[in-house]
Amino acid sequence: MRRYLILLVFLILPTAAPAQIDWSQAETVTVTLSSFAFTPETIELDHGRPYRLHFVNGSDGGHNFAARDFFEAAELGPGAAEMLDRGRIELDGGQSADIYVMLAEPGEYEVHCSHFMHTTFGMSGDIVVR
């Protein structure tokens, strides 16, 4: 009977909740979108660490940062899901925005601007999570 009581206690006890991410400790990585380029072209991040991706559109025209696989793999910070549309963030000319992310696992992801011909003109890059 004692065995069953001990087993019952372990079944009833709540499991440990996943650790909360402290977004205030996020490292800022600035990504500039300009006429047919991302700067930096390759974004390097460490897995298990929170980041604030600060996007700045330095051109007069609109651009986006399309990285569906990356954003689907990421733990997104507050408000990020509302800013993303099918894995991309749209920025009008001169606009900026922040998205908080954390990746649990290493990986490599492609990024591009999905506006007509922008990728063809070189607006593409990579995200490497170590």
C-alpha positions as CSV (number, residue, x, y, z in Angstrom):
1,M,0.0,0.0,0.0
2,R,2.8,2.3,0.9
3,R,4.3,1.9,-2.6
4,Y,1.0,3.0,-4.2
5,L,0.9,6.0,-2.0
6,I,4.4,7.1,-3.0
7,L,3.6,6.5,-6.7
8,L,0.4,8.4,-6.3
9,V,2.2,11.4,-4.8
10,F,4.7,11.5,-7.7
11,L,1.9,11.3,-10.2
12,I,0.0,14.2,-8.5
13,L,3.0,16.5,-8.0
14,P,3.2,19.0,-10.8
15,T,6.1,18.6,-13.1
16,A,8.7,21.3,-13.2
17,A,7.7,24.2,-15.4
18,P,10.1,25.2,-18.2
19,A,12.4,28.0,-17.2
20,Q,11.1,31.4,-18.0
21,I,13.2,33.4,-20.5
22,D,14.4,36.7,-19.1
23,W,14.0,38.8,-22.2
24,S,15.5,41.8,-20.4
25,Q,18.9,40.0,-20.8
26,A,18.6,39.7,-24.5
27,E,21.6,40.7,-26.6
28,T,20.8,43.1,-29.4
29,V,21.7,42.2,-33.0
30,T,20.9,45.0,-35.5
31,V,19.9,43.9,-39.0
32,T,19.8,46.6,-41.6
33,L,17.7,46.1,-44.7
34,S,18.8,48.3,-47.6
35,S,18.5,48.4,-51.3
36,F,19.0,44.7,-52.1
37,A,21.2,43.7,-49.1
38,F,21.0,42.6,-45.5
39,T,23.7,43.8,-43.1
40,P,25.1,41.6,-41.8
41,E,24.6,39.0,-44.6
42,T,25.2,36.2,-42.1
43,I,23.7,36.5,-38.6
44,E,25.4,34.4,-36.0
45,L,23.6,33.5,-32.8
46,D,24.2,31.1,-29.9
47,H,21.5,28.6,-29.1
48,G,19.9,28.8,-25.6
49,R,20.4,32.6,-25.5
50,P,17.8,35.3,-25.9
51,Y,18.3,37.9,-28.6
52,R,16.6,41.1,-29.6
53,L,16.7,41.3,-33.4
54,H,16.5,45.0,-34.2
55,F,15.5,45.4,-37.8
56,V,16.1,48.8,-39.5
57,N,15.0,49.5,-43.1
58,G,17.6,52.0,-44.3
59,S,16.0,52.6,-47.7
60,D,13.1,54.6,-48.9
61,G,11.2,51.6,-50.2
62,G,9.7,48.6,-48.4
63,H,11.5,45.4,-47.7
64,N,10.9,42.3,-45.6
65,F,12.9,39.8,-43.7
66,A,11.5,36.4,-44.6
67,A,12.8,33.5,-42.5
68,R,9.9,31.1,-41.9
69,D,11.9,28.1,-40.8
70,F,13.9,30.2,-38.4
71,F,10.9,31.9,-36.8
72,E,9.1,28.5,-36.6
73,A,12.1,27.0,-34.7
74,A,12.4,30.0,-32.3
75,E,10.9,30.7,-29.0
76,L,9.3,34.1,-29.7
77,G,9.2,36.9,-27.2
78,P,6.2,39.1,-26.3
79,G,4.5,40.6,-29.3
80,A,6.7,38.8,-31.9
81,A,3.9,36.5,-33.2
82,E,1.7,39.5,-34.0
83,M,4.5,41.2,-36.0
84,L,5.2,38.1,-38.2
85,D,3.2,37.1,-41.2
86,R,4.0,33.7,-42.6
87,G,7.5,33.9,-41.2
88,R,8.4,37.4,-42.4
89,I,8.4,40.9,-41.0
90,E,7.5,43.8,-43.3
91,L,9.2,47.2,-42.9
92,D,8.2,50.3,-44.8
93,G,11.0,52.7,-45.8
94,G,12.8,54.1,-42.8
95,Q,10.8,51.9,-40.4
96,S,12.4,49.8,-37.6
97,A,11.1,46.9,-35.4
98,D,12.3,44.6,-32.7
99,I,11.6,40.8,-32.4
100,Y,12.8,38.8,-29.5
101,V,13.9,35.2,-30.2
102,M,15.7,32.3,-28.6
103,L,16.7,29.1,-30.4
104,A,17.0,25.9,-28.3
105,E,19.0,24.0,-30.9
106,P,21.8,24.8,-33.3
107,G,20.9,25.1,-37.0
108,E,21.2,27.0,-40.2
109,Y,18.5,29.0,-41.8
110,E,18.0,31.0,-45.1
111,V,16.7,34.5,-45.1
112,H,15.6,36.6,-48.1
113,C,13.4,39.6,-49.0
114,S,10.3,38.2,-50.8
115,H,9.5,41.4,-52.6
116,F,9.5,41.0,-56.4
117,M,13.1,40.5,-57.7
118,H,14.8,41.6,-54.4
119,T,16.3,38.1,-53.9
120,T,17.5,38.0,-57.5
121,F,19.3,41.3,-56.9
122,G,21.1,39.8,-53.9
123,M,18.8,40.4,-50.9
124,S,19.4,37.1,-49.2
125,G,21.5,35.8,-46.3
126,D,21.8,33.2,-43.6
127,I,21.2,32.8,-39.9
128,V,23.7,30.4,-38.2
129,V,22.7,29.2,-34.7
130,R,25.7,27.6,-32.9
